[in-house]
Amino acid sequence: MSNIEKEYPKTLQEVLNDLWCAKKFMLTGMIVGVICAGIFIFSAVPHYKAQMIVSPANPMNGAEVSSLLADDNLFALRYLAQRVGVSSSSDFVRFETTYSGASVAALLLKDTAIVSGLSQDKSFLFSKKDKDWNAARLSEYIEKNVRMNNVGTSSMRYMSYNHSSPEFAAYFLHHIHRTTDELIRVKIRKAAAKRILYLEDMITNTMNPEHRRALTTLLLEQERLQMLVSIETPYAAIVIEPAFVFQKAVWPNVMFVFVTFLFVGIILGFAIYNLTAGIFKEKNAAPFTSEKQKRWYKSDNHNSNEKILDEKDIIEAAK
């Protein structure tokens, strides 16, 4: 590289000249990119997206609310504030954080259909089937592949999952929801049962009427909670829209793959030309250079910058 090239960057005409000289390399890169994109598309296994909508479950229905308010007591208002407001929201947060946990994964692996479907999940035809599943690996798999996104600004969530089998994708989402909700229900039922036993023992051994009244109120709340978790309805998260599958495969994206490989092929072709420019550079193949510029670089007679002053010129200039 000359001192002039180091001091001044390339002009637009010089860049266009380089592109024109590298046209054969870039065309070859385009062809190679299209071939590679075709191989990628035909070897990829199409994946379909299953999606369902869930929201916080409200264990209180209208009939239960009416029965509580009919007594016209403070316990009813306090119970509604605890169960309908804060607790139902916390149960849904618990659902969001535990659906990908190892406890849920261990229960899912007991279903042979899920193990078989997971073994069929592969990105390419030549990929090996993964049959060695355990709770830890499935937990990582669910956290990576099962997404939960907001539905606008509401408390509802999209649960989505991609798989090569549309039927299994919907089946897997349904069982993740059912297993997680049931696991939360069982844990709350056990905790409520332990509290009930403790409160009953405390009431038996307490003689103070005020203390007995407070303990009885707490016992009634735990018994109602145990009743709610015993009902065979969703407790933490309720399904608003059952799992459905999009008809069009979401992976691979044919247009994106072809455009990406084509662009990469062009870039690689131009890069190879630059690396081998001293060997393959085409002479007189730059149509973007004007005649004046050609004379500047090629003609010794017309390039005033290349004239060397002789002694006579120096003497005349001094006079």
N, C-alpha and C positions, 0 to 999 in steps of 0.2 A: 504494500500500500504506500503510495507516494505521500509527500508532505501536504500536497493540496487536498488529497482525499481525507487525510487526517484532520485537516483544519476545517474543511467545509463538508457538511453532510450531503448525501445524494439528493439530486433534484428529482422532481416528478418525472421528467423525461428519462432520467437514468433508471429510475425504478421501473418505468414502463418498458424500457429496453431490456432490463433483466427479466421481466415477466415474459416478454416476447421470445427471448432467447431460450427460456426454460419451458416453452410451451410443450415440447415433446415429453419432457420429464413429468410435467404436471398432468398431461393427458394420460400418461402411463399410470401415474398415481391414482387418477380418477378411476381408471379401469380396474386396477387392483383393489381400490376401496369398494367398488360396486360388487366385485366378486366376493370379497370378505364379508360384506353386509349380507349377501345372499346366503353364504354358508352359515352365518350367525342366525339368520331368520329361520332357515330350514332345520337347524339343529336345536333351536330353542323350543322348550315345552310351553305352550300357551297357558297362562294363569288367568283365572277368572276371580272377580271380586264379589265376595258376599258381604252384606251389610245389614245391620239391624239397629233399631233405635230403642234405647232404654232411658228410664228416668227414675228418680227416687220414688220408692213405693210408699204409699200412705196406708198404714195398717188400720187406720180408723175410717170406717164408712159412715154414712149419714145416720143409720139406725143407732149405732153405738154412741155417736155424738149426742143425739136426741135423748137417749136414756140417761146420759150423764148430766145433761143440763136440766133435766126434769127435776132432779133432786134439789137444784138451786143451792149448791154449796160451793165453798171455795176449793174443795178437793177437785171438783170437776174442771174448773178453770186451770188449776195448776197442772192437772194431768194432761189436758189438751195442749198447754204450752210446752210441756216436756216431751210428750210423745209425738204430736203432730208436727211441731216446729223443729226443735233442735235435734231430737233423737233420730227422726227419719232422715234428716240431712246427714248426720254423722254416720248412720248405717250405710248410706249411699257412698260416702267418702271411703268407708271401709271396704265396700264392694270394689271401688275403683282401684284401690291399692292392693287388694288380695287376689284379684282374678288371675294374676300371673304368678302367684306364689307357688312354692313347692308343695304346700298342702293340697291345693287344687290340682296341681299337676299329678300328684300321686293318685288321687281319686280318678282322674281322667284316664290314666294308664291301665286301670282295671277294665276298661272297655276295649275289647279286642278290635272293634271296628275303628276306633280312633288310632290304635297302634298301627293297624294295617294302612289307614289313610295317610298317616304321617310318613310311613315308609315309602309311599308313592310320590312324595313331594321332592321334585328335583327340577333344576333349572334347564338342563340340557339333556338330550337323548343319551349322551355318553356318560352322564353323571351316575355315580354309584348310589344305590338305594341305601338309606341309613336305617338299619333295623335295631341298633343298640340305643334304646331309649331308657332314660331313668327320670326321676322327678326333677333333678337339678337341670338336666339338659332340656326337658320339656318346658320348665319354667323360663329358661333363657329364650327358648324358641317362641313362646307365647308373648313375652315382653318385646321381642323384636318384630314379630309378624302380625300380632293382633293389636290394632290401633284403636284408641278411644279419643274422639275429637268432639269439640263442643258443637251443639246445634244452635248457631247464632249466639244470643246472649241468654238463652234459657238454661235451665238445669238439666235438660236432656242431653244425651250423648249418642254419637254414632260409634258403633262397634263394627270394625271392618277387618276382613281377613282374605288373603289371596291364596288360591290353591289351583292345581291343575284339574282337579275334579270339582265341578260346581256343586254337586250334591254333597260332597264331603265338607266343602267350605261352609255351607249353611248348617250342616249337622254339627260341625265343630263349634261354631259360634253358639248355637243353641245349648250345647252341653256345657260350655264354659259358663254361661249365665246360670244355668240351672244348678250346676255343681257349686259354684261360688255362693249363690244365694242360700242354698241348703246348708253349706258349711257354716255360714254366719248364723243361720237360724239355730243349728244344733248347739253352737257355742253359747249363744244367748240363752237358750233353754236350760242348759246345764248351769250357767251362772245364776239364773233366776231360781232354779230349784235349790241351789245351795243357800241363797239369800232367804228363801222361804223357811227352810229348816232352821236357820240361825234366828230369824225373827220369831218363829213359833216358840223356840226355846227361851228367848228373851222375854216374851210376853208371859210365859208360864212362871218365870222366876222373878217378875217385876210386880211389886205390890202398889207402887205409886200410880194413881188413876191417870194423871197427866201423861206419865211415861207410857203407860199401857195404851192410851189413846193415840199417841204419836207412833208407837210401834205398830199398832193396828192399821193405821193409815199407810205406813210403809209396806206392811204385809199385803194390804189390798192392792197396792200398785204393782207389787211383784207378781201377785196372782193374776192380775189382768195382763201383765206382760207375758207371763207363761201361757195364758190363754191365746194371745195373739200369735206367738211363735208356734203354737200347736196347730193353727189353721193352715191347711194346705194351699196357701196362696203366696205369691212372691212377697218377701219380707223387706229386703234391702233395695232391690232394683226390680222394677216392673217393665215388661216388654211393651213398648208402644207400637212398634212396627216389627213383625216377625222377620227373621232372616230371609233375604231375597238375594238373587244372584244377577249381576249384570250380564246381558247377552253377549256383549263384545269383550274379547280378551283385553285385559289391561296391561299385559306383558307378553311378548315384547311389543314395543311401539314401532311399527314398520317404518313409518315416515321418519321418525327421529333417528332410528338406526341407520337408514340409508343416507340421510343428510350428514350425520356425524362421520360415518366412514368415508363419505365422499370428500368432506372438508379435510379430514385428516390425511387422506391420500394426496390431495392437492398440496397441502403444507409439506408433507414428506418429499414429494417430487421436487418442489422448489428448493427445499433444504439440500437434497442430494445434488441438484444442479450447482448450487453455491459451493458445495464441498469439492466438486469436480470441475469447477469453472475453467481452470487452467488447461484441462484436457479436452473438454467437450464444447468449449465456447465457440459459437458460430460467428464467422466473420461476415461483415456486411449484412447481418440479419436484424439490425435494429432500425425499424422504419420511423422511429420517433425523433431522429437526430437531423437537424437542418443542415443545408449545404454549408452555411457559414461555419457551423460547429465542426463539420467534417474537415474543412480547410484549416481550422484552428488546431486540430489535433494531428492532421496528416501532412499538410503542406509546409515545407520549410521556407518557401519563398514568401508566403502570405502571412506567416505568423510573426508579427512584429516583436512579440515577447522573446522570440528565440534568436533575434539578430544580435550579433556580437560586434560591438564597436571596435573598429580598427584604429590605428594610430592617427591616420589622416582625419578621421571624424573627431578624435579627441582634440587635435590641434585646431581644427576649424571651430569647434565648440568653445575653445579657450579664447580665440580671437573675438 
